[in-house]
Amino acid sequence: MRKLVLFIAFLIPICLLGIGSFAEQVEVFTASDTLLQDEFSKTCIVTGSGITMTLMEAEGTRGRVTFVNGTENTFSIDPNGTDHILFTTCTQGDQITSPTGATSTGACVTLIDYADGIWGVVGMNGTFTDGD
């Protein structure tokens, strides 16, 4: 029984570990969308091709949002206006792009509204890139 529990725990993506309560919202997106302030703590499962998910304006609320690649397609996460996602070589206004291909299903990233105009990456599973 211990081996089964350890195996299952190993399969849970790191970025989903910090989600918290089971009462949080999960929504499947098949088209591009802009998230609103009341959608913090949402898990967004992205299943369409070429989707751009635009974040709400970062205001330092410490709210979190998680994006999960539900297919082999690629999607982008775009900051609001000139907000900055603190990730590798991203500068103000740069988006991050999910991995694509057979191994990309389940890739995820959790972002936190860290400060006014700044999003931070607090968890990631998969190879996301600076999408400019």
C-alpha positions in Angstrom: 0.0 0.0 0.0 2.8 2.4 0.8 4.4 2.0 -2.6 1.0 2.8 -4.3 0.6 6.0 -2.2 4.2 7.1 -3.0 3.7 6.4 -6.7 0.5 8.4 -6.8 2.1 11.3 -4.9 5.0 11.3 -7.4 2.5 11.7 -10.3 1.0 14.9 -9.0 2.6 17.8 -10.8 4.6 20.1 -8.6 2.6 23.2 -9.6 -0.6 21.7 -8.5 0.6 20.9 -5.0 0.1 24.5 -3.8 -3.4 24.9 -5.1 -5.1 24.4 -1.7 -8.8 23.6 -1.2 -10.8 21.3 -3.4 -13.5 24.1 -3.5 -11.4 26.1 -6.0 -12.7 26.6 -9.5 -11.6 24.5 -12.4 -12.5 25.6 -15.9 -11.7 24.2 -19.3 -10.8 26.8 -22.0 -11.2 26.0 -25.7 -10.7 29.6 -26.9 -8.7 32.7 -25.8 -9.9 34.5 -22.7 -9.1 37.3 -20.3 -9.2 36.4 -16.6 -10.8 38.7 -14.1 -9.9 39.6 -10.5 -12.6 37.2 -9.1 -10.9 34.3 -10.9 -8.0 34.0 -8.5 -7.4 30.4 -7.3 -8.8 29.1 -10.6 -7.2 26.2 -12.4 -7.4 26.8 -16.1 -7.2 23.7 -18.3 -6.4 24.8 -21.8 -7.5 22.5 -24.5 -7.7 24.5 -27.7 -5.0 25.3 -30.2 -3.2 28.6 -30.3 -5.0 30.0 -27.3 -3.9 33.1 -25.5 -4.9 33.5 -21.8 -4.6 37.1 -20.7 -4.0 37.7 -17.0 -5.9 40.2 -14.9 -3.9 43.3 -13.9 -1.3 42.5 -11.2 -2.0 44.5 -8.0 -0.1 42.6 -5.3 -3.0 40.7 -3.9 -1.0 37.4 -3.7 -3.8 35.7 -5.6 -2.8 32.6 -7.6 -3.9 31.1 -10.9 -2.8 27.8 -12.4 -2.7 26.9 -16.1 -2.6 23.3 -17.3 -2.0 22.1 -20.8 -4.9 19.7 -21.5 -3.7 18.6 -24.9 -0.6 18.5 -27.1 -1.3 22.0 -28.4 0.6 25.1 -27.3 -0.9 28.1 -25.5 0.4 31.4 -24.3 -0.1 33.3 -21.0 -0.1 37.1 -21.7 0.3 39.6 -18.9 -2.1 42.5 -18.8 -0.6 45.5 -20.7 2.9 46.1 -19.4 2.7 43.8 -16.4 5.8 41.6 -16.0 5.9 37.8 -15.5 9.1 37.1 -13.6 10.4 34.2 -15.7 13.7 33.6 -17.4 14.3 36.3 -20.1 10.8 37.8 -20.0 10.6 41.6 -19.9 7.6 43.8 -19.3 4.7 42.7 -21.5 6.3 39.4 -22.6 4.1 36.3 -22.6 5.1 32.8 -21.6 4.4 29.8 -23.9 3.6 26.3 -23.0 5.4 23.3 -24.3 3.9 21.4 -27.3 4.0 17.9 -28.5 3.3 14.4 -27.2 4.8 15.0 -23.8 3.3 18.4 -23.2 -0.2 17.2 -21.9 -0.3 18.0 -18.2 2.4 20.7 -18.3 1.4 23.4 -15.9 2.4 26.7 -14.3 1.1 28.5 -11.2 1.5 32.3 -11.1 1.1 34.6 -8.1 0.0 38.3 -8.2 3.2 39.3 -6.5 3.2 43.1 -6.6 1.8 46.0 -8.6 2.5 45.1 -12.2 4.4 41.9 -11.3 3.5 38.2 -11.6 5.8 35.5 -10.2 6.1 31.9 -11.1 5.6 29.7 -8.0 5.4 26.3 -9.6 6.0 24.8 -13.0 5.9 21.3 -14.6 7.1 21.2 -18.2 9.3 23.5 -20.3 7.6 26.9 -20.7 9.4 29.5 -22.7 9.5 33.3 -23.1 7.0 33.9 -25.9 7.9 37.6 -26.3 
